[in-house]
Amino acid sequence: MADIVYDVCVIGAGIVGSCAAYSAIQHTKSVVLCEQFPLGHSRGSSHGHSRIIRNSYVVDHYAKMMPEAFSLWNQIEMASGGEKIVMTTGLLTLEDAPYTNIMKMKKYLGALDIAYEYLDNVALKKKFPMLQHPDTHQAIFEPTGGLLKADKCISTVQRTFKKSGGVIKECFKVVEIRPGDIVTVIGDNSQIRAKSVILTAGPWTNDLLKSFGLVLPLQTMKINVCYWEADIASYSLNAGFPCFIEYTAKEGKNWHLYGLPNHEYPNLLKVCAHYGEVAHPDHRDEEKSAEEIKVVADYLKTCFKGVAERPSIIEKCYYTWTPDEDFVLDYLPSHKNIVIGAGFSGHGFKLAPVSGKILAQLALGLQTKYDITPLRMSRFNTLKSNL
């Protein structure tokens, strides 16, 4: 086994790494996907039951990628034998004046010819009478938005990857990556050799880049994923309640809140803040502050009818942030056969099939149709490297 040289080795079997492996296996059958924990674990960023998917973006390069993301998720669903992983619920984006994000969404949705409905406050409360936002609020409703069954998505991608001839190595903890024409990935009890490596290690990314003298400006953040008891007649999928995003400000800080209809747990509405406390994933069980839970509770009390004042369930998830909240899709400056996917900043799941495809193209020397200049690591002025 030690003599095998794979064309591609992907380190990290979260959703982006799994999609990168899935994309690479369509070009070469010599692909191995490594994961430091058992598959299905809850230590990183890709576990859980659901994520939002939407065309409504405020950033040009992601807005242009989303139509292909929807298409690729549908292809993955079909390749799996038809297991349902995408659910259309609609996506409601809410914002108070001056409506900066809503205006950008209108621009990009219009440019891509994607249907949406603009709602002033009167129309908002008529369409969604369970909401009681201040009269200055406006909204955009995107009918094509919805949710991804996250745990089903990742298991489907991994299963299809294996069915296509890919190899998955669970409980393979990488301790060193040795560059060269053939890259050697050293595990705690074995090693893998490959012509190219894709590093998608989430909050552990910088731990593995230290040996290259490279430190990306990544911040790992522990997020409280909260579920609130709510009136099922108003907030369930069957009642037609959509996924939603709220752009709001509180006590001088900009907050991005999001929610999904009653789906995962009986009678519980998922509503969370897009922010949390800085913490390394190896110390995830150390509790600190929970300011964001209070922000969400105050928001629900003010703007939602029939929702409990405290969450019934709190789960943990990790985000890996970049300063501009843009991804890193790039290769190491002096080792073009070592490709990095990192810093997905809490909005990378929906775009994972596209990000994974781009990473596979970089690793295999193929052209990508997107301009990934905004996602190159050279944009960081504080980048530390001895490469």
C-alpha positions as a printed NumPy array, in Angstrom:
array([[  0.   ,   0.   ,   0.   ],
       [  2.897,   2.37 ,   0.713],
       [  3.884,   2.279,  -2.986],
       [  0.532,   3.63 ,  -4.179],
       [  0.725,   7.165,  -5.547],
       [ -2.701,   8.769,  -5.84 ],
       [ -3.402,  11.522,  -8.31 ],
       [ -5.228,  13.515,  -5.617],
       [ -5.31 ,  13.299,  -1.827],
       [ -7.944,  15.42 ,  -0.069],
       [ -7.29 ,  16.161,   3.615],
       [-10.502,  16.842,   5.523],
       [-13.832,  15.191,   4.717],
       [-16.137,  18.043,   5.584],
       [-18.59 ,  19.138,   2.929],
       [-16.049,  21.109,   0.85 ],
       [-13.397,  18.383,   0.985],
       [-15.962,  15.71 ,   0.174],
       [-17.207,  17.756,  -2.797],
       [-13.611,  18.296,  -3.967],
       [-13.009,  14.533,  -3.879],
       [-16.347,  13.914,  -5.618],
       [-15.4  ,  16.373,  -8.372],
       [-11.864,  14.996,  -8.753],
       [-13.11 ,  11.395,  -9.109],
       [-14.964,  12.46 , -12.234],
       [-11.578,  13.145, -13.89 ],
       [ -9.399,  10.43 , -12.36 ],
       [-10.204,   7.278, -10.373],
       [ -7.089,   7.717,  -8.231],
       [ -8.439,   9.882,  -5.401],
       [ -8.227,   9.385,  -1.629],
       [-10.207,  11.371,   0.957],
       [ -8.796,  11.516,   4.511],
       [-10.6  ,  12.41 ,   7.735],
       [ -9.115,  12.635,  11.228],
       [-12.379,  11.55 ,  12.919],
       [-14.986,   8.88 ,  12.12 ],
       [-17.298,  10.005,   9.318],
       [-20.427,  11.736,  10.576],
       [-18.656,  13.351,  13.538],
       [-19.78 ,  16.67 ,  15.05 ],
       [-16.381,  18.267,  15.752],
       [-16.129,  20.61 ,  12.771],
       [-18.333,  22.728,  10.515],
       [-20.327,  20.336,   8.319],
       [-22.495,  18.336,  10.719],
       [-26.127,  18.975,  11.627],
       [-29.446,  18.567,   9.897],
       [-29.854,  21.673,   7.756],
       [-28.309,  24.668,   5.987],
       [-29.863,  27.481,   3.964],
       [-29.465,  27.559,   0.187],
       [-30.266,  30.734,  -1.74 ],
       [-29.558,  32.81 ,  -4.803],
       [-29.938,  36.004,  -2.762],
       [-26.324,  37.106,  -2.308],
       [-24.804,  40.523,  -1.67 ],
       [-21.416,  39.645,  -3.214],
       [-21.028,  39.488,  -6.992],
       [-18.73 ,  36.456,  -7.296],
       [-20.921,  34.262,  -5.077],
       [-24.127,  35.409,  -6.769],
       [-22.641,  34.252, -10.09 ],
       [-21.72 ,  30.846,  -8.601],
       [-25.08 ,  30.064,  -7.001],
       [-26.978,  28.956, -10.152],
       [-24.323,  26.278, -10.721],
       [-24.433,  25.343,  -7.03 ],
       [-28.182,  24.644,  -7.317],
       [-27.552,  22.628, -10.486],
       [-24.755,  20.567,  -8.91 ],
       [-26.804,  19.814,  -5.797],
       [-29.57 ,  18.528,  -8.071],
       [-27.035,  16.387,  -9.945],
       [-25.721,  14.966,  -6.668],
       [-29.291,  14.207,  -5.61 ],
       [-29.934,  12.357,  -8.867],
       [-26.607,  10.471,  -8.742],
       [-27.47 ,   9.218,  -5.264],
       [-30.533,   7.399,  -6.532],
       [-32.931,  10.231,  -5.84 ],
       [-32.563,  10.682,  -2.068],
       [-34.064,  14.095,  -1.335],
       [-31.41 ,  16.498,  -0.047],
       [-32.729,  19.861,  -1.308],
       [-36.035,  21.271,  -0.05 ],
       [-37.606,  24.427,  -1.503],
       [-39.062,  26.624,   1.243],
       [-38.467,  30.108,  -0.114],
       [-36.001,  32.547,   1.443],
       [-37.055,  35.761,   3.172],
       [-34.396,  38.457,   3.648],
       [-35.341,  41.2  ,   6.116],
       [-33.644,  44.525,   6.736],
       [-34.218,  47.957,   8.21 ],
       [-33.254,  51.211,   6.485],
       [-31.09 ,  52.02 ,   4.569],
       [-31.622,  48.51 ,   3.07 ],
       [-28.026,  48.172,   1.855],
       [-28.058,  44.376,   1.538],
       [-31.543,  44.161,   0.032],
       [-30.579,  46.656,  -2.667],
       [-27.543,  44.553,  -3.611],
       [-29.649,  41.394,  -3.71 ],
       [-32.178,  43.047,  -6.017],
       [-29.342,  44.02 ,  -8.341],
       [-27.795,  40.553,  -8.56 ],
       [-31.078,  38.645,  -8.7  ],
       [-32.214,  40.904, -11.532],
       [-28.937,  40.504, -13.417],
       [-29.223,  36.691, -13.178],
       [-32.93 ,  36.743, -14.094],
       [-33.929,  35.017, -10.847],
       [-37.483,  35.644,  -9.672],
       [-38.047,  37.495,  -6.406],
       [-40.781,  39.468,  -4.674],
       [-40.094,  42.807,  -3.023],
       [-42.142,  43.323,   0.154],
       [-42.67 ,  46.64 ,   1.871],
       [-43.739,  46.457,   5.5  ],
       [-47.457,  46.23 ,   4.713],
       [-46.933,  43.416,   2.195],
       [-44.523,  41.675,   4.562],
       [-47.022,  41.47 ,   7.4  ],
       [-49.796,  40.43 ,   5.062],
       [-47.755,  37.576,   3.595],
       [-46.269,  36.522,   6.947],
       [-48.711,  37.586,   9.698],
       [-46.703,  35.81 ,  12.403],
       [-44.   ,  38.473,  12.027],
       [-44.177,  41.804,  13.842],
       [-41.093,  43.675,  12.643],
       [-40.93 ,  47.474,  13.009],
       [-42.707,  49.44 ,  10.304],
       [-39.406,  50.527,   8.764],
       [-38.519,  46.942,   7.81 ],
       [-38.631,  45.74 ,   4.204],
       [-37.906,  42.35 ,   2.681],
       [-37.142,  40.287,  -0.403],
       [-38.777,  36.913,  -0.851],
       [-36.938,  34.475,  -3.129],
       [-39.235,  31.52 ,  -3.994],
       [-36.324,  29.325,  -5.129],
       [-34.538,  29.509,  -1.767],
       [-34.701,  26.653,   0.664],
       [-32.721,  24.281,   2.814],
       [-30.175,  21.546,   2.355],
       [-30.389,  18.448,   4.516],
       [-26.787,  18.865,   5.637],
       [-26.093,  15.44 ,   7.113],
       [-27.785,  13.786,   4.123],
       [-25.797,  15.997,   1.732],
       [-22.412,  15.028,   3.086],
       [-23.193,  11.314,   3.409],
       [-24.638,  11.294,  -0.133],
       [-21.536,  12.968,  -1.598],
       [-19.219,  10.559,   0.258],
       [-21.268,   7.511,  -0.708],
       [-21.34 ,   8.549,  -4.376],
       [-17.591,   9.255,  -4.267],
       [-16.903,   5.736,  -2.971],
       [-19.304,   4.196,  -5.489],
       [-17.297,   5.954,  -8.23 ],
       [-14.071,   4.267,  -7.095],
       [-12.801,   6.752,  -4.52 ],
       [-11.029,   5.711,  -1.316],
       [-11.923,   7.124,   2.114],
       [ -9.56 ,   6.791,   5.077],
       [-11.279,   7.542,   8.384],
       [ -9.41 ,   8.318,  11.617],
       [ -6.356,   9.386,   9.594],
       [ -4.892,  12.276,  11.572],
       [ -2.373,  14.237,   9.503],
       [  0.697,  15.364,  11.412],
       [  2.841,  16.633,   8.516],
       [  2.658,  17.394,   4.802],
       [  5.982,  16.994,   2.976],
       [  6.033,  18.829,  -0.373],
       [  7.661,  17.618,  -3.571],
       [  6.738,  16.385,  -7.023],
       [  5.076,  13.612,  -5.033],
       [  3.581,  14.989,  -1.814],
       [  3.871,  12.777,   1.261],
       [  1.071,  13.096,   3.798],
       [  2.264,  11.745,   7.136],
       [ -0.416,  10.35 ,   9.43 ],
       [ -0.054,   9.322,  13.06 ],
       [  0.415,   5.666,  12.057],
       [  0.715,   5.571,   8.234],
       [  1.32 ,   7.778,   5.228],
       [ -0.168,   8.624,   1.831],
       [  1.644,   9.718,  -1.331],
       [ -0.051,  11.783,  -4.007],
       [  0.747,  13.917,  -7.035],
       [ -1.397,  16.719,  -5.588],
       [ -3.036,  17.481,  -2.262],
       [ -6.161,  19.485,  -1.463],
       [ -6.196,  20.774,   2.105],
       [ -9.729,  21.367,   3.422],
       [ -9.122,  21.058,   7.147],
       [-11.57 ,  23.724,   8.334],
       [-10.625,  25.166,  11.735],
       [ -7.456,  23.018,  11.782],
       [ -6.078,  24.607,   8.576],
       [ -3.37 ,  26.751,  10.152],
       [ -2.243,  23.862,  12.35 ],
       [ -1.264,  22.006,   9.165],
       [  0.214,  25.035,   7.395],
       [  2.722,  25.827,  10.157],
       [  5.336,  23.497,   8.702],
       [  5.324,  25.665,   5.546],
       [  5.855,  28.841,   7.568],
       [  2.436,  29.981,   6.356],
       [ -0.204,  31.504,   8.607],
       [ -3.49 ,  32.538,   7.024],
       [ -5.529,  35.233,   8.821],
       [ -8.176,  32.731,   9.887],
       [-10.251,  32.996,  13.035],
       [-12.028,  29.935,  14.38 ],
       [-15.36 ,  30.721,  15.975],
       [-17.685,  28.484,  17.977],
       [-21.326,  29.061,  17.069],
       [-24.339,  28.316,  19.249],
       [-26.955,  26.622,  17.068],
       [-30.26 ,  27.291,  18.859],
       [-33.698,  25.694,  18.583],
       [-36.712,  27.513,  20.054],
       [-40.161,  26.149,  20.871],
       [-42.588,  27.751,  18.431],
       [-46.174,  27.578,  17.205],
       [-46.122,  24.76 ,  14.651],
       [-49.204,  26.202,  12.913],
       [-47.146,  29.278,  11.986],
       [-43.537,  28.168,  11.671],
       [-43.573,  24.711,  10.086],
       [-42.735,  23.671,   6.539],
       [-46.327,  22.561,   6.101],
       [-47.511,  26.04 ,   7.097],
       [-45.327,  27.526,   4.354],
       [-42.912,  29.344,   6.64 ],
       [-39.641,  30.007,   4.771],
       [-35.992,  30.118,   5.696],
       [-35.029,  33.679,   6.579],
       [-32.085,  36.02 ,   7.072],
       [-32.184,  39.214,   9.108],
       [-29.605,  41.979,   8.756],
       [-29.812,  44.088,  11.885],
       [-27.773,  46.305,  14.201],
       [-27.744,  46.156,  17.993],
       [-25.642,  48.125,  20.458],
       [-23.332,  49.412,  17.742],
       [-22.683,  46.013,  16.151],
       [-23.977,  44.613,  12.885],
       [-25.695,  41.286,  13.413],
       [-26.588,  38.715,  10.801],
       [-29.31 ,  36.383,  12.102],
       [-30.82 ,  33.44 ,  10.265],
       [-33.52 ,  30.839,  10.741],
       [-35.104,  27.749,   9.251],
       [-38.684,  26.524,   9.613],
       [-39.788,  23.848,  12.047],
       [-38.179,  20.775,  10.477],
       [-35.409,  19.143,  12.494],
       [-37.007,  18.741,  15.925],
       [-40.759,  18.605,  16.708],
       [-42.185,  22.086,  17.406],
       [-38.749,  23.752,  17.373],
       [-37.716,  26.679,  15.173],
       [-33.996,  26.994,  14.338],
       [-32.811,  30.602,  14.768],
       [-29.155,  31.544,  15.282],
       [-26.685,  34.39 ,  15.123],
       [-24.029,  34.238,  12.423],
       [-21.384,  34.986,  15.066],
       [-19.969,  33.382,  18.208],
       [-16.923,  33.216,  20.438],
       [-13.355,  32.716,  19.249],
       [-12.175,  29.242,  20.238],
       [ -9.949,  26.49 ,  18.848],
       [-11.932,  23.352,  17.938],
       [ -9.789,  21.219,  20.254],
       [-11.301,  23.24 ,  23.134],
       [-14.898,  23.343,  21.961],
       [-16.386,  22.208,  25.279],
       [-14.993,  25.163,  27.219],
       [-17.917,  27.546,  27.712],
       [-17.387,  31.302,  27.691],
       [-19.879,  34.046,  26.868],
       [-23.166,  33.59 ,  25.018],
       [-23.941,  37.188,  24.014],
       [-25.349,  36.07 ,  20.679],
       [-28.013,  33.889,  22.33 ],
       [-29.394,  36.951,  24.131],
       [-29.349,  38.945,  20.866],
       [-31.406,  36.214,  19.16 ],
       [-33.788,  35.95 ,  22.132],
       [-34.416,  39.721,  22.128],
       [-34.967,  39.665,  18.369],
       [-37.49 ,  36.833,  18.536],
       [-39.339,  38.458,  21.422],
       [-39.645,  41.699,  19.444],
       [-40.344,  40.389,  15.946],
       [-41.91 ,  36.9  ,  16.161],
       [-45.259,  35.879,  17.622],
       [-45.527,  32.593,  19.492],
       [-41.839,  31.765,  20.042],
       [-40.335,  30.822,  23.432],
       [-38.043,  33.224,  25.282],
       [-35.226,  30.679,  25.713],
       [-33.834,  27.992,  23.395],
       [-34.774,  24.402,  24.161],
       [-31.691,  22.915,  22.473],
       [-28.236,  24.418,  21.903],
       [-25.755,  22.621,  19.65 ],
       [-22.225,  23.624,  18.611],
       [-20.691,  24.278,  15.219],
       [-17.421,  25.881,  14.061],
       [-16.947,  28.653,  11.545],
       [-13.522,  29.514,  10.143],
       [-13.504,  33.205,   9.268],
       [-11.372,  35.334,   7.008],
       [-11.214,  39.106,   7.634],
       [-13.336,  39.836,   4.537],
       [-15.553,  36.733,   4.965],
       [-14.453,  35.511,   1.523],
       [-13.187,  31.984,   0.945],
       [ -9.618,  30.94 ,   0.236],
       [ -9.384,  28.833,  -2.942],
       [ -5.732,  28.79 ,  -3.978],
       [ -2.491,  26.824,  -4.087],
       [  0.656,  27.393,  -2.053],
       [  2.858,  29.995,  -3.775],
       [  5.854,  27.687,  -4.356],
       [  4.003,  24.35 ,  -4.303],
       [  1.25 ,  24.449,  -6.905],
       [  0.372,  20.813,  -6.249],
       [ -0.78 ,  21.725,  -2.719],
       [ -4.164,  23.435,  -2.913],
       [ -5.978,  25.112,  -0.024],
       [ -9.714,  25.518,   0.573],
       [-10.37 ,  27.44 ,   3.779],
       [-12.148,  30.307,   5.507],
       [-15.691,  29.504,   4.448],
       [-16.948,  31.951,   7.075],
       [-20.276,  30.304,   7.831],
       [-21.667,  30.517,   4.297],
       [-19.67 ,  27.866,   2.477],
       [-21.989,  24.848,   2.681],
       [-24.401,  25.887,  -0.068],
       [-21.485,  26.653,  -2.415],
       [-19.515,  23.504,  -1.563],
       [-20.09 ,  21.722,  -4.909],
       [-18.72 ,  24.751,  -6.775],
       [-15.852,  25.354,  -4.328],
       [-14.984,  21.652,  -4.419],
       [-15.038,  21.691,  -8.214],
       [-12.687,  24.686,  -8.334],
       [-10.286,  23.031,  -5.856],
       [-10.265,  19.829,  -7.915],
       [ -9.592,  21.846, -11.075],
       [ -6.669,  23.618,  -9.394],
       [ -5.245,  20.309,  -8.186],
       [ -5.559,  18.657, -11.604],
       [ -4.352,  21.639, -13.63 ],
       [ -7.743,  22.248, -15.256],
       [ -9.366,  25.551, -16.161],
       [-12.115,  27.006, -14.001],
       [-14.757,  29.252, -15.53 ],
       [-14.761,  31.626, -12.552],
       [-12.421,  34.487, -11.785],
       [-11.115,  33.424,  -8.376],
       [ -8.864,  36.459,  -7.919],
       [-10.991,  37.661,  -4.943],
       [-10.427,  34.25 ,  -3.328],
       [ -6.649,  34.098,  -3.691],
       [ -4.626,  34.253,  -0.481],
       [ -2.42 ,  37.039,  -1.901],
       [ -5.209,  39.503,  -1.048],
       [ -4.167,  39.391,   2.613],
       [ -1.608,  42.071,   3.467],
       [ -0.824,  40.335,   6.771],
       [ -0.04 ,  36.956,   5.195],
       [  2.912,  35.34 ,   6.957],
       [  5.052,  32.969,   4.946],
       [  8.626,  31.928,   4.365],
       [  7.756,  30.352,   1.011]])
